[in-house]
Amino acid sequence: MTFQRKLLLGFSLMALPALLVGVEAIRSNALERHALETLGASLSRTRTYADVENAMFDQTEAIWRQLSGLDPDARKEWRLSGEVVDYWLDRWSAELRPDEVELANAVREVQRQIRAVGDSVIALSDAGHREEGYRIARQEIKMRLLPTLANLNREIYRKAREFSVQQAFAKVEAIVNTERQILFGIVLLALGCGLAGAFLITQSLVRPITQLREAMAVVGAGDLDHPIAVRRRDEIGDLARAFADMTEQLRRTQAKLVQSEKLASIGEMSAAVAHGLRNPLASLRAAAQFVLKRPESPASREQLSAIIDEVDRLDRRITHLLSFSRPAPFHPTRESVTTLVEGILPAFTQLLEQRKVELKLDLPADLPDIRVDPLQLEQTLVEIVSNALDAMPDGGRLAISGRREPMAAGGSDGIVLEISDTGDGIPEHALPQITQPFFTTRPEGTGLGLAIAKRYIEQNGGRLELTSRVREGTTVGVHLPVAEPGGVAAGSGA
């Protein structure tokens, strides 16, 4: 099932309680309307019977007016009021329920007796026996039939209240109670449907998205081999499959890039090696040919010396190349900066004198010890000092200074060892590339000296910084962390 259909199903479950509430409201409204219609019909019967009652009392009043002799139309009213009573009585009887027929028969019997007594009283009045008629009317109508009618009226109105108003209210109360129970059930159903919908959405949306997000984080960190499980057949499954395909493409692209970088490095190294070896080999060949042709010539000694120098230069190039291409062993110990610097300077004494370079040292006695591999740091310093002397073939000044300085703003304590020369300097455009392998600004350079120095400094936890200005000189800053207290004694591992 697709995620869209699941959402539609979830929203349908949430909309179901509202639909049930609407259906219950329509049902309750129909039942309440029926109860009100029943109540209205009962009230209508009660009003009809009130007309019957009024017509019967009006009928008896016509008898008393006849006996008084003051109303010549009393006989006519007696007849008309009897017809009115019969009309309302027939109409009321037609509206009654089967259980109310006995009351209608009782009222009809009272009406029949009232009519019989009234006819006899009117006959006595016409015969001149008004006192006898008055006596009979009083005894039969006033004393017997009207009280009987009053009792029937009370019974009829009582049953009307019981079978109409009270029954209607009972029905409405039952409807309200049922509606309350149904609404309570709908609330529980809505709660259940909401929880079920939330669980469905959680299972169908939140969990797979969380898993996919975690997989993206792992892949984003560089682990392109992280497995991405795709078990769903909805939109999230499509997204996971697309991400898996993208990861596979990235993995292939990365493999191609690595292979390309390897090939490029091999090509760059081959070109550098070929360039570095071709000129010395040509010089060696030319010198060897000269010696071969004139072995006894005094100049042959100079050519042989040139051959030895070129062989030494080639040996240095190969040594640099091997140092850069294979990892060097790392054995850090606690060392003194001053001791390490002073240890490499004797190797440059003759060269400093030949090139008339002034050496200036500024290494405070309170410089803290550092924890480095002494062989790596010595080779680094040799490379930097050699480059500085090569930059000053006609003399100059070589300054080596040290000072305390934090490794970073607010960071741990460290030292800075600066080697400055007053040579020709490095062009600004070449500074960013000066520590890259095989990049050099001198024809006889290998392009690996500063690259090796940078690698060694970083391996010892420091960093290398270069600043240079053309025709003013170059400064190389070596930043190294201070050794922790209680470490190995200085020079113990050298």
N, C-alpha and C positions, 0 to 999 in steps of 0.2 A: 504494500500500500504506500502510495506517495505521501510525502509530508503535507502536501496541500489537502489531500483527502483526510488525513489525520486531523489537521486543523479544523476542517469543516465538520468532522465528526465531533471533535471536542466542543466547538461552538454550538453544535446542535444539542449536545447533552446539556450545555449551559442554558440554552434557550428553552429546553423542555419544561423546566419548572414554570417559566412565564406562560407557556402555552397551557399547562395544566391549571394555573391560576385563572387564566381567561376562561377556560371551559367550566371550571367550578363557579366562577362569577356568573356566567350565563345560566348554568343550571340552577343556582340559588335564586337568581333573579326570576326565573320562570316559576319556581316553587313559591316564592313570596308573592308573585303576581297572582298565582292561582289562589293562595290563601286570602289575599285581599279581595279577589273577585268573589270568593265564597262568603267572606264577611259582608261585602256589599249586597250580595243576593239575600243574605239573612236580614240585613237591615232594611232592605226593600220590602221583604215580607212583613217585617214588624211595622213599617209605615202603612202598608196596606191594611193590616189588622187594626191599626189605629183609626183608619177611615171606617172600618166595619163598626168599631166600638162607638165612634161619634155618631154614625148613622142610626145605630140602635138606640142611643140615648135621645137623639132628636125624635125618633119614632115615639118613644114614651112621652116626650113633652107634648106631642100632638094630642095624646089622650087627655092630659090635664087641661089643655086649652079647650077641648071639646066639652069636658064636664063643666068648665066655668061658664060656658054659653056666651062668652064674650068674643070668640073668634069664629065667624061663620065659615072660614076656610079650613078649619081644623080637620074636618072629615077628609077633605081633598089632600091635605098635607100628610094625613095618616096613610092614605093609600100610596102617595108618591114616596114617602120615606120608607115604606116597606119594599118598594121596588129598588130604591137605592141600597137598602141593606142587602137585598138578594144579589145585586150587582157586585158589591164589594166582597160579599161573602163567597160568591162563586170565583171571583178573581183571586182572593186570598187562598181558597182551597186548592186552586190550580197550581199555586206556587209552593205548596207544602210538600215536605218529604213524607214517605210512607209511615214513619213513626209518629207523625203529627196529625194523622187523619182522625184519630179518636177525639182530639181536642176540637177539630172542625165539626165533627158530628155533635159533640156536646153543645157547641155554640149554636148550631142549626136547631137543636132541640129547644134551647132557651128561646131562640127567635120564633120557633113555631108556637111555643106556649104564649109568648108575649103577643103574637098576632092573634091567637085564639082568644086570650083574655081581652085584648083591645077591641076585637070585633063584638064580643058580648057586652062590654061596657058601653060601646057606642050604641048598640041596639037598645040597652036599658035607658040610655040618655034620650034616644029618639022616642021611646015609649013614655017618657015623663018620669022615669024612676031614677033620677040623678043621684039621689042619696044612696040608693042600692048600688048603682054603678060606681060611685065614689068609694063605697066601702070595699067592693070587690077589687077595684083597681089598687086601692091602698094595700089590701091584704095580699093580693096575688103578685102585683108588679113590684110595688115598693118594698114589701116585707119579704117576698120570697124570690122572685125571678131576678131582680136587680142585684141582690147580694150574691145569688148564684153566679150571675154574669161577672161580678167583681172578682169572685174567687177564680173563675175561669181565666179572667184577664191576668191575674197575678201568676197563675200557673203558666199561661202562654208566654208572658214576658220573662219569667224565670227560665223557661226552657230556651227562649230566644237568646238570653244571655249565655246560657250554658252551651248551646249548640251553635252559637254564632261567634260572639265576641271572645268568650273564653277558649272555645275551640280554635278560633283563628289565632289568638295569641299563643296557644299551645303549639300550633303548627309552626308559627314563626320562630318560637323558641327552639323547637326541634331542628328547624332549618339552620338557625344560627349555631346551635351546638354541633350539628353535623358539619357545617361549614368550617367551624373552628378546628375540628378534628382533621378535616381534609387539608386545611391550610397548614396545620402543624405537620402533617405527613408530607406535604409538598416542601415545606422548609427543610425537613430531614432529607427528603429526596434531593433537593437542590444542594444541600451540604455534601451529600454523598456524590452527586454528579460533579460538583466542583472539585472535591478531593480526587475523584477518578480522573477528571480532565487535567488537573494539575499533575497528577502522577503520570498520565499519558504524555503530557508535554515534556515533563522532566525526563522520562525515559527516552522519548523520541527526539528531543531537541538539546536539552542542557548537557546530558552526559556525553553524547557523541561530539558535540561542539567542544566540550572541555577536553576530550581525548584528542580531537583534531588540533586544538590550540596547543596542547602539550607537545604533540608531534611536531607542530610547526616551530615551537620554541627549540626543540632538540635539533631539528634540521637547520634552523636559523643559526644555532651555535656552531654549525660546521659538520655535524654528524650526518652526512648524506646517506649513510648505510643504515640508518634507523628504520626498522620495518614499520610500514603504515598499513594496518589491517583495515580492509574494506569488506564489511559484512552486511551492509544495508543496501536496499534497492530504491531509496528515495533520493530527494534532492541533496541531502547531506552526504549520502553515499556517492552521488555523482561528484560532489565537491571533493570528497576524500580521494576518489579515483583520479580526479584532475590534479590534485596536489601530489599524489603518488607519481603520476606521469611526469609532472613538472620536476619532482625530485630526481626521478630517473634521468630526465634530460640534463639536469644540472650535474648529476654524477658523471654522465658521459662527457659533458662539456668540460667538467673539471679535469677528467682523465686526459682529454685532448689537450687542455691548457698545460697540464703538468708535463705531458709528453713534448709539447711545443717548447715549453720553458727549458726542458732538459736538452732538447736539440739545439735551441738557441744558445744555451750556456756552453754546450760542447762546441758549437760553431764559433762562438765568441772566443772561447779558450783556444781553439785551434788556430784561429786567425791571430790571436795575441802571441801564441807560441811560435807560429810560423814567422810573424813579423819580428819577434825577438830573437829568433835564431838565424834568419836569413842573412842579415848584415854581418854578424860575427863570423858566420861560416864563410861568407865571401872574403872577408878579411883574412881568415885563416888560410883559405885556398890560395889567395894572392901571395901571402907571406911564405907559404910552403913552396910555391912555384919559384919564388925568388931565391930561396935557400937552396932548392934543388939545382937551379941553374948556376949559382955562384956559391958553392958550399964553403969556399975558402975566403970569400970576401968579408972584410971587416963589418960591412953592413948586415951580414947574415945574423950576427949576434943580436942586433937590434930587432930584426924580424922574428927571431926566436923568442925574444922577450915579449914582443907584441903577441905572438901566438900564445904564450903563457898567460898574458893579461886577458886575452879574449876567452881562453878556456876558463879562467877564474870567473869572468863575467857571466859566461854561460852556466857555470856551476851555481852562481848566486841566483840566476833566474830560475833554474830548476829547483833549487832549495825553496825559493819563494812559492813556486807553483805547487810543490808538494805540501808546504805548510798550509797553503790556502785550501787545497783540495781534500785534505784528510783532517778529521778532528784531532786536536792536540790534547794530551792528557792534562787534567786539571787537579793540582794539588795545592790548595791554599794554606798559607801559614801566616803568622803574625810577623810583619816586617816593618822596618824603619825606612821611611821615604828617603831620608838623607843618605843612609847606607846604600840603598839601591842606586841612587843617582851617582854617588861617588864611585860606585863599583864599575860603572860603564865608562866613566870619563877617561881613564888611562888609555883605552883603545883608540881615543880620538886625539891624543896629545900631539902626535906627529902631524896629523892632518890639520889641526888648528894652527900649528906653527907654519906649515907650508902655505896655507891660504891666508895667513895673517888675520885670523879671526880672533877677536877678543872674547874671552869667556867671563861671564858675570854670574855668580851664584848668590842666591838670596833664599836660604833655607833656614828658618828659625829653629833654634834648638828645642823649642817646646812643641814642635809639630807632633801630633799623636801618631801612634802606629796604625798601620792599615793591615787588613787581612786579604792577601792576594797570593796568586801563584807567582813566585819570584822569577822563574824562568820566562813566563809569559810577559810580565811587566818589564823585565830587562830587555827582551826582544822588542817590545813596543817602544821603549825609550830609545833603543839603538836605531830603529827605523825612523823615528821622528827627528832625532839629532842628525842622522845621515841626510835626510831630506833638507834640513836646515843648512847644513854645511854645503850641500850641492847647490843650494840657492845663492850662496855667497862665494863664487869661485875667485873673486878679486878682493876678498877681505870684507870684514864687517864686524858685527857684534852678535854673540849668542848669549842670551839671558835665560837662566833657569831659576824660577822662583816658586815658592810654595806658601800657602796660607790656609787657615781654617775657613770653611764656608759650608753652610747646610746644603745637603744634597738637593733639597727642594724647599720652597717656601713653607716654613713651619714643620719641615721634615727632620729626619735624623741628621746627626752631625757628620761632617765629611771634610775632605781637604781638596784643594785645587793645586795641581802642579802645572805651571805654564812654561812652555819652551818657545821663546821668541827669537826671530832672526831679522836682519835688516837687508834681506835679499830683494829680488825683483817683485815678489808678491805673486798672488794668483788672481787672474781676471775674475771679475764678479760672476760672470756667466758659468765659470767652471767650478765655483765653490760647491754647489749642490751635488756635483758628481765626483768630487775629488777622492771620496772614500769608497767609490764603487770599484769592483774588481776590473782590472785591465784598463782603467782610465788613468792616463798620465799626461802631463804637460811637457815632459822631457823626452827627446828621441831615444835616449839610452835607458829610460825607466821601464820597469816591468808593469807598473800599474797595480801592484799587489801589496806594496809596503804598508800604505795607510789602511787598506782594506783589512789586512791581517791585524794591524794595531787596533782598529775599531772593534774587530771581533773579540780580541783578547780583553780589551777594556770592558766591553759589555758582559763578557763571561765572568769577569771579576766583580760585577755589580756596579760598574761605573758608566760613564758616558764620555764621549770625545767631542770637543767643540773646536771649530776652526774659524778664525777671523783673519782677513788679509786685505791689504790695500796695495795696489800696483805701485811699484817703485818705492814702497815704504817698508814692506816686510810682512811676515806672517806670524801669527801666534796660535799655538795649539794648546788647548786647555784639556787636561786630563782630570776628571772629577772622580774621586774614589771615596767609598764610605770608610769611616773610622772603625777599627777593630773593637769589638766588645770587650769590656774589662774581664780579666781572668782568663784570656785566651792563651794559646801556645806562645811561648817566648819567641822573641824576634830572632829570625835567622835559624831556628831550630830545624826547619824543614828544607833548607837550601842545600 
